[in-house]
Amino acid sequence: MDTAQLQSLVPTHIDINDRAARAALAARLGVTEERLRKTVRLVGSRVRTIEAHHQA
C-alpha cells in the first residue's frame, strides 16, 4: 500500500461524539478526551488542524 492509499484510510475529521474515535485520537495525541473536546470547540473537527494545535 502506498502513502496515498494509507492517507485515504485516515479520516480527515473526527466525530467528537464517537467514543472510540475520540479515545483513539486522544491517545495518539497524548491528551485527555476532555482536552480533545476543548480543542475541537476551539479549532474545529479537522484532524490535521487538531494535530497542529497540539504541536504548537
C-alpha positions in Angstrom: 0.0 0.0 0.0 1.4 3.4 -0.9 1.2 6.7 1.0 -1.8 7.9 -0.9 -3.8 4.7 -0.1 -2.8 4.9 3.5 -3.9 8.6 3.8 -7.3 7.7 2.3 -7.9 5.4 5.3 -7.3 8.1 7.8 -10.3 10.2 8.5 -10.0 13.9 7.7 -12.4 14.9 10.5 -13.2 13.5 13.9 -16.7 12.8 15.1 -16.3 14.1 18.6 -19.4 12.2 19.7 -17.9 8.8 18.6 -16.3 7.5 21.8 -13.9 5.1 20.0 -12.7 7.8 17.6 -12.3 10.3 20.4 -10.4 7.9 22.6 -8.1 6.8 19.7 -7.2 10.4 18.7 -6.7 11.5 22.3 -4.4 8.6 22.9 -2.5 9.3 19.7 -2.0 13.0 20.7 -1.3 12.1 24.3 -4.1 14.3 25.7 -7.3 13.6 27.7 -10.6 13.2 26.0 -11.8 16.4 27.7 -8.8 18.3 26.4 -9.6 16.9 22.9 -13.2 18.1 23.2 -12.0 21.6 24.2 -9.6 21.7 21.2 -12.4 20.7 18.8 -14.6 23.5 20.2 -11.7 25.9 19.7 -10.3 24.9 16.3 -12.9 22.6 14.7 -13.0 18.9 13.9 -10.4 18.7 11.1 -7.8 16.2 12.4 -4.7 18.0 10.9 -5.8 21.2 12.5 -6.2 19.5 15.8 -2.8 17.9 15.5 -1.2 21.2 14.6 -2.8 22.8 17.6 -1.3 20.3 20.0 2.1 20.5 18.4 2.3 24.3 19.0 
